[in-house]
C-alpha cells in the first residue's frame, strides 16, 4: 500500500483533472512536480476513490484483509433449487434457507463479506444448480 503522502498527491491530481478535464499530462506533471507515471496512475481512479484509500490508510499502515472460501451446491428438488454451503476448513454441508444463488451470496454480504470470485465446478440440471466455489474478502 502506498504511503499517505503518495495517496494524497494522487487524489489532488485526480481532483485537479476532474475540475478541469482540459489539463494535459504535462500541465499536471508541472503543477504537482511529479512524473508522467504518477499522473497516469492518479488518473486511473476518481479522486473519491483516492480519498477513501487515504482515509483507510492515514498512517500508511496496511489493513489486514481476510478471505473466506466456500463451496455452494444447488440441487434440483421438486422443480426448485435447494442450496447447501460448506465453509473452508469445514467438512459438513449446511442447509441454506436461500431460494436463489443470489440469496446465498447476500447471506455472506450481510455478515460483512464482499464477493471476490465465483467459479462453477459442476453444472446442475436446472439453472443456478450445480457446485460453485466462491471467494469472499473482508
N, C-alpha and C positions, 0 to 999 in steps of 0.2 A: 504494500500500500504506500502511496506517495505521502510525503510529509505534508503537514497542514499548509505550509507556505506555498508549496508547489500546487496544491489543490486550489488555494485561494487565487493564485495567479491565473490559473486556467479558467476559474469561474469569472474573473474580471475580464479576461479576453473574450469569453463567450458572451458576457453581458454587453460589452462594447460592440461586438458584431451584431447582436440581436437588436441593439438600439440604432445601429447604422449598418445595414447589410451591404452598403456600397464600399465599406472598408476593404482594402486589399490585404493579402497576407503580409506584404512588405510594410504597409502602414501599421498593422497590428504589431508586427515584429519590432518596428522602430518605437512605437508608443510604449510598449511594455518591456523593451530592451531584452528581447529573448530570441530564440532560434525559430526557424520556419517549422521545425519538427514540433516544438511546443505549441505553436499557433495551430498547426494541423490537428494535434491531439486535443487541444482545447475545444476546437470546433466540432469534434465528433460527438459531443454531448451538449445538451442545452445547459445554460447556467444554473437552472433549477436543480439538475442532477449533480452538478459540481457542488452546489450549496449543501445538498443532502449528504454528500460524501464528506464535506468539510465538517458538518455538524456531528457526524458519527465518528469523526477522526480528528477532533480538535487538538488532541495531544500527540498526534502522529502515531497512535497506537492502533494496531490491527485488532479487530474484533474476531474472536474465535467463532468460526461458523460450524454448526452442527449439521450432520447429514443423517438421513434415515432412509433405508431401503426397505421396500415392502413388496410382497407378491400379492396379486389380486387374482382370484379366479371367479369367473362368472359362468354359471352353468344353466342350461335350459331346464325349467321346471314349470309344467302346466302352461306353456306358452309364454312365460315370463323369464327373466333372468334373475337368479339369486346370486348374491356375492358373498365371498369369504375373503378375509385378509390374513396374511401371515407376515408379521414384522420380522425384521432382520434379527437373527440370533434366536428366534423362537420356532420350535418345531410344530406348535399347534396352530391350526386354522381356526379363526374366529368368525362366526357368522355375523354378517352386517345387516342392519335394518335398511340399508340403502336399496332403492329400486332401480337406480341407474348408476353407471360408472361415474358420472359427474358428481353424484351424491357421495360416492365413496371418497372422491378427491376432496370434496367440501368438508367431510368429516375431519380430515387431516388439516385442512385450511383453518378450521375453527380452533384447532389446537396450536395454531401459530406456524404451521409448516407451509412452505412455498414449493410448488411443483418445479422440478428441475428437468426431469426427463421421464419418458414413458416408452417402453418397448413392448410390442406384442410378441409373446413367446409362442403361443399356440392360438389359432383361430377356433372359435366355437361354432356351433350350428346356427346361432342367432346373432344379429348384430350386437356388438359390445359384449359378447360372451367369449370365453377363452381364458388364457392366462397372460397376465401383464406383470412386468417388472417395472416398478416406479421408484424414482429417487426424489426425495424432498430435501430442502435445506431450511435452516432456521437461523 
